[in-house]
Amino acid sequence: MTAPEAKVAQLLMFGATVILVNGNYDQAFDLCLQASREFGWYCRNTGYNPFTAEGKKTAALEICEQMQWQAPDRIFVSVGDGNIISGIHKGSKTCTRWAGLTGYPS
């Protein structure tokens, strides 16, 4: 099991039922999908659920708004599984369409 103890502790502190998987990420991912189908659970895994990137794109919208709709020179985010960076990119493209921003890569 490779889940960081601090992450598991936070989940437990907020009342989550945590099921640790004795395996790698791919095995845990497959088990998550199987359990969500079998038990009717909502799967919010970022590698599977497109709505999580939609939520992350709001970060780009907030950045643009705080910069008076001027594109920033750079945005730095942790990458992790790539969900946040894809959401930032999507939000940046949205800002370009809505506010006519220039300076964002297309």
TIGU-132714 format. One line per field, with one value per atom (N, C-alpha, C): residue number from 1; atom name; x, y, z. Coordinates in steps of 0.001 Angstrom, whole numbers. Layout:
<sites>
nr [NUM; ...]
atom [CA; ...]
X [X; ...]
Y [Y; ...]
Z [Z; ...]
</sites>
This chain:
<sites>
nr [1; 1; 1; 2; 2; 2; 3; 3; 3; 4; 4; 4; 5; 5; 5; 6; 6; 6; 7; 7; 7; 8; 8; 8; 9; 9; 9; 10; 10; 10; 11; 11; 11; 12; 12; 12; 13; 13; 13; 14; 14; 14; 15; 15; 15; 16; 16; 16; 17; 17; 17; 18; 18; 18; 19; 19; 19; 20; 20; 20; 21; 21; 21; 22; 22; 22; 23; 23; 23; 24; 24; 24; 25; 25; 25; 26; 26; 26; 27; 27; 27; 28; 28; 28; 29; 29; 29; 30; 30; 30; 31; 31; 31; 32; 32; 32; 33; 33; 33; 34; 34; 34; 35; 35; 35; 36; 36; 36; 37; 37; 37; 38; 38; 38; 39; 39; 39; 40; 40; 40; 41; 41; 41; 42; 42; 42; 43; 43; 43; 44; 44; 44; 45; 45; 45; 46; 46; 46; 47; 47; 47; 48; 48; 48; 49; 49; 49; 50; 50; 50; 51; 51; 51; 52; 52; 52; 53; 53; 53; 54; 54; 54; 55; 55; 55; 56; 56; 56; 57; 57; 57; 58; 58; 58; 59; 59; 59; 60; 60; 60; 61; 61; 61; 62; 62; 62; 63; 63; 63; 64; 64; 64; 65; 65; 65; 66; 66; 66; 67; 67; 67; 68; 68; 68; 69; 69; 69; 70; 70; 70; 71; 71; 71; 72; 72; 72; 73; 73; 73; 74; 74; 74; 75; 75; 75; 76; 76; 76; 77; 77; 77; 78; 78; 78; 79; 79; 79; 80; 80; 80; 81; 81; 81; 82; 82; 82; 83; 83; 83; 84; 84; 84; 85; 85; 85; 86; 86; 86; 87; 87; 87; 88; 88; 88; 89; 89; 89; 90; 90; 90; 91; 91; 91; 92; 92; 92; 93; 93; 93; 94; 94; 94; 95; 95; 95; 96; 96; 96; 97; 97; 97; 98; 98; 98; 99; 99; 99; 100; 100; 100; 101; 101; 101; 102; 102; 102; 103; 103; 103; 104; 104; 104; 105; 105; 105; 106; 106; 106]
atom [N; CA; C; N; CA; C; N; CA; C; N; CA; C; N; CA; C; N; CA; C; N; CA; C; N; CA; C; N; CA; C; N; CA; C; N; CA; C; N; CA; C; N; CA; C; N; CA; C; N; CA; C; N; CA; C; N; CA; C; N; CA; C; N; CA; C; N; CA; C; N; CA; C; N; CA; C; N; CA; C; N; CA; C; N; CA; C; N; CA; C; N; CA; C; N; CA; C; N; CA; C; N; CA; C; N; CA; C; N; CA; C; N; CA; C; N; CA; C; N; CA; C; N; CA; C; N; CA; C; N; CA; C; N; CA; C; N; CA; C; N; CA; C; N; CA; C; N; CA; C; N; CA; C; N; CA; C; N; CA; C; N; CA; C; N; CA; C; N; CA; C; N; CA; C; N; CA; C; N; CA; C; N; CA; C; N; CA; C; N; CA; C; N; CA; C; N; CA; C; N; CA; C; N; CA; C; N; CA; C; N; CA; C; N; CA; C; N; CA; C; N; CA; C; N; CA; C; N; CA; C; N; CA; C; N; CA; C; N; CA; C; N; CA; C; N; CA; C; N; CA; C; N; CA; C; N; CA; C; N; CA; C; N; CA; C; N; CA; C; N; CA; C; N; CA; C; N; CA; C; N; CA; C; N; CA; C; N; CA; C; N; CA; C; N; CA; C; N; CA; C; N; CA; C; N; CA; C; N; CA; C; N; CA; C; N; CA; C; N; CA; C; N; CA; C; N; CA; C; N; CA; C; N; CA; C; N; CA; C; N; CA; C; N; CA; C; N; CA; C; N; CA; C; N; CA; C; N; CA; C; N; CA; C; N; CA; C; N; CA; C]
X [847; 0; 892; 610; 1484; 798; -394; -1083; -342; -37; 650; -212; 424; -300; -1039; -460; -1101; -2411; -2449; -3688; -4753; -4362; -5314; -5839; -4965; -5377; -6398; -6184; -7136; -8495; -8505; -9773; -10510; -9776; -10385; -10901; -10153; -10579; -11920; -12201; -13454; -14538; -14299; -15345; -15445; -14462; -14524; -14253; -14852; -14504; -13382; -12226; -11053; -10807; -10711; -10400; -9029; -8042; -6675; -6530; -5875; -5691; -4254; -4103; -2765; -2337; -1874; -1483; -998; -829; -335; -1500; -1166; -2191; -3177; -2660; -3541; -4545; -4101; -5010; -6059; -5643; -6588; -7591; -7117; -7989; -9046; -8603; -9535; -10557; -10102; -11006; -12011; -11572; -12457; -13569; -13210; -14220; -15202; -14661; -15508; -16478; -15983; -16829; -17877; -17504; -18475; -19619; -19296; -20359; -21213; -20546; -21257; -22143; -21664; -22404; -23130; -23016; -23678; -23022; -21741; -21016; -20627; -20462; -19997; -18478; -17939; -16485; -15964; -15199; -14661; -13164; -12694; -11287; -10943; -9884; -9544; -9130; -8684; -8317; -9514; -10682; -11876; -13011; -13137; -14292; -13968; -14583; -14255; -14707; -15617; -16110; -15061; -14076; -13062; -12211; -11918; -11165; -12004; -13316; -14200; -14104; -14050; -13927; -12588; -11542; -10204; -10062; -10842; -10714; -11137; -11916; -12321; -11121; -10030; -8820; -8321; -8338; -7913; -8865; -10158; -11130; -10900; -10601; -10316; -9050; -8033; -6779; -7040; -7763; -8054; -8857; -9842; -10661; -9813; -8958; -8129; -7100; -6777; -5822; -6535; -7788; -8597; -8624; -8766; -8918; -7719; -6544; -5281; -4604; -4094; -3429; -2157; -1945; -694; 479; 1673; 2859; 3053; 2791; 2982; 1987; 1654; 865; 1617; 1908; 2603; 1630; 1524; 691; 1432; 1109; 1651; 939; 1616; 1038; 318; 889; 228; -155; -1447; -1919; -2280; -2016; -2261; -3632; -4470; -5828; -5843; -5055; -5071; -4522; -3468; -2891; -3825; -4526; -5481; -6667; -7088; -8162; -7752; -6511; -5995; -5959; -5506; -5454; -6855; -7789; -9166; -9757; -9513; -10002; -9365; -8093; -7390; -7990; -8326; -8970; -10352; -11056; -12365; -12224; -11228; -10989; -10687; -9953; -9612; -10881; -11764; -13018; -13941; -14084; -15021; -14549; -13280; -12797; -11835; -11587; -10677; -9234; -8876; -7503; -6514; -5359; -4264; -3117; -2228; -1066; -1106; -2263; -2350; -2002; -1304; -1067; -2377; -2508; -3763; -3729]
Y [-1171; 0; 1234; 2128; 3283; 4609; 4584; 5840; 6531; 7822; 8537; 8554; 8280; 8223; 9518; 10659; 11951; 12085; 11606; 11676; 10775; 9583; 8649; 9224; 9817; 10404; 11521; 12354; 13440; 12882; 11865; 11251; 10689; 10016; 9429; 10499; 11600; 12687; 13276; 13260; 13818; 12756; 11575; 10561; 9634; 9662; 8792; 7340; 6445; 5037; 4816; 4440; 4276; 2793; 2401; 1011; 1015; 533; 480; -743; -556; -1622; -2109; -3385; -3974; -4215; -3145; -3227; -1876; -1768; -516; 406; 1557; 2535; 1964; 1269; 705; -268; -1084; -2033; -1304; -271; 508; 1221; 1754; 2424; 1458; 274; -730; -1143; -1325; -1695; -582; 661; 1807; 1818; 1616; 1585; 436; -725; -1892; -1651; -1112; -854; 214; 1245; 2299; 1750; 855; 233; -708; -1546; -2569; -1973; -924; -357; 948; 1412; 2647; 3887; 3789; 4925; 5888; 7145; 8149; 8073; 7875; 7801; 9184; 9791; 11120; 11054; 9879; 9725; 10635; 11411; 12406; 11794; 10567; 9912; 9380; 9426; 8825; 9827; 10757; 11639; 12999; 13328; 14594; 15831; 15685; 16850; 17425; 16632; 17172; 18233; 18052; 19083; 20339; 20169; 21330; 22152; 21482; 22195; 22902; 22264; 22862; 24072; 24136; 25279; 26578; 26484; 27706; 28434; 27721; 28388; 29396; 29017; 29945; 31131; 30878; 31969; 32947; 32416; 33266; 34095; 33467; 34185; 35328; 35042; 36079; 37215; 36871; 37911; 38779; 38139; 38903; 39772; 39426; 40222; 41175; 41526; 42414; 41959; 40668; 40055; 40288; 40336; 40364; 39016; 38456; 37155; 37281; 36374; 36402; 35933; 36326; 35857; 34358; 33878; 32468; 32048; 30772; 30169; 28915; 28813; 27647; 26824; 25551; 24636; 23309; 22584; 21224; 20374; 19387; 18626; 17378; 16606; 15385; 14495; 14243; 13381; 14157; 15453; 16266; 16917; 16633; 17174; 18690; 19216; 20657; 21413; 20907; 21630; 21582; 20476; 20426; 21346; 21446; 22367; 23814; 24145; 25503; 25856; 24922; 25161; 25396; 24550; 24698; 26039; 26415; 27695; 28875; 28742; 29805; 30007; 28902; 29003; 29642; 29322; 29930; 31433; 31839; 33273; 33985; 33334; 33921; 34154; 33191; 33326; 34378; 34347; 35254; 36699; 36895; 38255; 38729; 37899; 38299; 38456; 37667; 37763; 37326; 37930; 37512; 37104; 36327; 35941; 34518; 33883; 32474; 31607; 30524; 29594; 28945; 28662; 28083; 26576]
Z [0; 0; 0; -915; -1061; -757; -250; 73; 1211; 1052; 2131; 3404; 4527; 5801; 6101; 5747; 6019; 5250; 4009; 3231; 3830; 4212; 4822; 6127; 6925; 8207; 7995; 6998; 6716; 6325; 5503; 5104; 6313; 7164; 8356; 9309; 9435; 10331; 9905; 8614; 8115; 7950; 8502; 8559; 7364; 6479; 5303; 5691; 4942; 5045; 4036; 4507; 3653; 3441; 2192; 1840; 1201; 1928; 1401; 505; -613; -1582; -1506; -1359; -1334; -2783; -3423; -4823; -5300; -6604; -7170; -7570; -8130; -8498; -9514; -10522; -11553; -10964; -10023; -9382; -8541; -7837; -7038; -7943; -9068; -10034; -10572; -10993; -11520; -10464; -9241; -8152; -7877; -7956; -7764; -8815; -10067; -11134; -10938; -10582; -10362; -9203; -8104; -6936; -7236; -7998; -8309; -9157; -10064; -10873; -10022; -9237; -8457; -7366; -6697; -5571; -5910; -7167; -7562; -6975; -6647; -6082; -7202; -6845; -7796; -7863; -9039; -9210; -9577; -8677; -8947; -9227; -9591; -9920; -11094; -10949; -11963; -13295; -13285; -14536; -15303; -14697; -15284; -15466; -14536; -14488; -15113; -16246; -16923; -16149; -15208; -14479; -13530; -13144; -12241; -12937; -14223; -14965; -15128; -15267; -15352; -14074; -12951; -11683; -11562; -12039; -11961; -12867; -13935; -14842; -14161; -13097; -12400; -11814; -11553; -11065; -12100; -13370; -14427; -14523; -14368; -14421; -13275; -12085; -10928; -11146; -11708; -11982; -12960; -14033; -15029; -14415; -13620; -12992; -12064; -11266; -10333; -11048; -12279; -13053; -14001; -13678; -14508; -15972; -16176; -17492; -18397; -17766; -18501; -18292; -19337; -19221; -18401; -17440; -16685; -17552; -17147; -17875; -17707; -16499; -16180; -15104; -15129; -14049; -13622; -12346; -11814; -10976; -11288; -10503; -10371; -9314; -9217; -10262; -10780; -11879; -11392; -10514; -10042; -11209; -11344; -12429; -13688; -13699; -14883; -14924; -13952; -13965; -13800; -12881; -12647; -13860; -14459; -15591; -16807; -17000; -18112; -17843; -16578; -16226; -16397; -16017; -16194; -17691; -18493; -19937; -20489; -20083; -20554; -20106; -18859; -18355; -19066; -19397; -20118; -21498; -22157; -23465; -23336; -22273; -22028; -21826; -21027; -20806; -22120; -22981; -24278; -25099; -25093; -25851; -25237; -23915; -23235; -23250; -22902; -22676; -23749; -24750; -25815; -25329; -24311; -23792; -24867; -24830; -25691; -24782; -25305; -24540; -24030; -24085; -23694; -24889; -24642; -25763; -26193; -27451; -27932; -27990]
</sites>
